[in-house]
């Protein structure tokens, strides 16, 4: 993150981290909140909106069960990721290299390739959002949005700017989508019944939601930002745990209100445009205002995902202590510029590229989770003497089996392309 010193020796203000009495400073609480929302808003991208809408149309109220199960699995994985990274004070790729030389760089390569391609989709989503809001050409809107993101990272206090922007835009998305949910009048009782007694259980929906919520760079976005907050070490396990769960719950709230918004429209018998189901659902719920609201939500989801993808991808190829602020800033801005140029020249990322990127993200998830769980199981020397809870390891390894299933599903389309 640009303009954020790696240690208190580089700044004339008190360190952002914990005080001697163990309490967090106001700035650190703000950064911790930013880490939660960075993780959440990184998950809430254009694909998140598309997935939620598609499954709501297909499954109706029964989709509520898939949402709840996916939330529980997300929490199980995110608890372990944040705790290992937070307690060790090391980024995921650094831990990977300590487990097996070069493994961390393999993780970085997978994430960087997937991040580059999916960020084209994020910029594309921002362009579509400006089109829905103002009728602006998506390529022009995408380019303007990218310039805004670059401006944020170039600002004098980039870290503070990112924290505040992801929090504000995250709350805006939730508030506006809640308005559409109330307007559409969803059958809440039917959805609640399906949480306990689902009319249909769709494993594809569950695994897709888990992959979309914590797949690729997303699972590391908040945890890597957490390291910048100074909340690291065994003495801050409670704050780390609270942050990881809250990040998932923020995502869950957005998932639920979006589900209810679409469900109300579908239950009312509205026919949705197959080429733009989410936009037509918002329009059916609130007319012209609904379309504008959809544009704001899509733009906010996309630009925060641009910020999250760019920051996290660069964090995988840089060091907190050996890479200068200027270098990090240039790499982040370059990452955004390259993906924006690709969008302007070719439009949204071609399906083939997205399939390959999905395969890389799918492979990264089980590798990365296995590295972190291995550290918690066998390399406790990297955790500063912290005694890792056995129950947390158990649910982590069980959830890891799901990531293997996701990996197989992500590689299968690539095999089919050449078969």
Secondary structure as the mmCIF struct_conf table of DSSP 4:
data_model
#
loop_
_struct_conf.conf_type_id
_struct_conf.id
_struct_conf.beg_label_comp_id
_struct_conf.beg_label_asym_id
_struct_conf.beg_label_seq_id
_struct_conf.end_label_comp_id
_struct_conf.end_label_asym_id
_struct_conf.end_label_seq_id
TURN_TY1_P TURN_TY1_P1 UNK A 2 UNK A 3
BEND BEND1 UNK A 6 UNK A 7
HELX_RH_3T_P HELX_RH_3T_P1 UNK A 8 UNK A 10
BEND BEND2 UNK A 12 UNK A 13
HELX_LH_PP_P HELX_LH_PP_P1 UNK A 14 UNK A 15
BEND BEND3 UNK A 16 UNK A 17
STRN STRN1 UNK A 18 UNK A 18
TURN_TY1_P TURN_TY1_P2 UNK A 20 UNK A 21
BEND BEND4 UNK A 22 UNK A 22
HELX_LH_PP_P HELX_LH_PP_P2 UNK A 23 UNK A 23
STRN STRN2 UNK A 24 UNK A 24
HELX_LH_PP_P HELX_LH_PP_P3 UNK A 25 UNK A 25
HELX_RH_AL_P HELX_RH_AL_P1 UNK A 26 UNK A 43
BEND BEND5 UNK A 44 UNK A 45
HELX_RH_AL_P HELX_RH_AL_P2 UNK A 46 UNK A 59
HELX_RH_3T_P HELX_RH_3T_P2 UNK A 60 UNK A 62
HELX_RH_AL_P HELX_RH_AL_P3 UNK A 63 UNK A 88
TURN_TY1_P TURN_TY1_P3 UNK A 89 UNK A 89
HELX_RH_AL_P HELX_RH_AL_P4 UNK A 92 UNK A 99
BEND BEND6 UNK A 100 UNK A 100
TURN_TY1_P TURN_TY1_P4 UNK A 101 UNK A 102
HELX_RH_AL_P HELX_RH_AL_P5 UNK A 103 UNK A 134
HELX_RH_AL_P HELX_RH_AL_P6 UNK A 138 UNK A 154
BEND BEND7 UNK A 155 UNK A 155
TURN_TY1_P TURN_TY1_P5 UNK A 156 UNK A 157
HELX_RH_AL_P HELX_RH_AL_P7 UNK A 158 UNK A 184
TURN_TY1_P TURN_TY1_P6 UNK A 185 UNK A 185
HELX_RH_AL_P HELX_RH_AL_P8 UNK A 188 UNK A 196
BEND BEND8 UNK A 197 UNK A 197
BEND BEND9 UNK A 199 UNK A 199
HELX_RH_AL_P HELX_RH_AL_P9 UNK A 203 UNK A 214
TURN_TY1_P TURN_TY1_P7 UNK A 215 UNK A 217
HELX_RH_AL_P HELX_RH_AL_P10 UNK A 218 UNK A 229
TURN_TY1_P TURN_TY1_P8 UNK A 230 UNK A 230
BEND BEND10 UNK A 233 UNK A 233
HELX_RH_3T_P HELX_RH_3T_P3 UNK A 234 UNK A 236
HELX_RH_AL_P HELX_RH_AL_P11 UNK A 237 UNK A 267
TURN_TY1_P TURN_TY1_P9 UNK A 268 UNK A 269
HELX_LH_PP_P HELX_LH_PP_P4 UNK A 270 UNK A 273
TURN_TY1_P TURN_TY1_P10 UNK A 274 UNK A 275
BEND BEND11 UNK A 276 UNK A 276
HELX_RH_AL_P HELX_RH_AL_P12 UNK A 277 UNK A 315
TURN_TY1_P TURN_TY1_P11 UNK A 316 UNK A 316
BEND BEND12 UNK A 317 UNK A 318
TURN_TY1_P TURN_TY1_P12 UNK A 320 UNK A 322
BEND BEND13 UNK A 323 UNK A 323
HELX_RH_AL_P HELX_RH_AL_P13 UNK A 325 UNK A 346
BEND BEND14 UNK A 348 UNK A 348
HELX_LH_PP_P HELX_LH_PP_P5 UNK A 349 UNK A 350
HELX_RH_AL_P HELX_RH_AL_P14 UNK A 351 UNK A 378
HELX_RH_3T_P HELX_RH_3T_P4 UNK A 380 UNK A 383
TURN_TY1_P TURN_TY1_P13 UNK A 384 UNK A 385
HELX_RH_AL_P HELX_RH_AL_P15 UNK A 390 UNK A 418
#
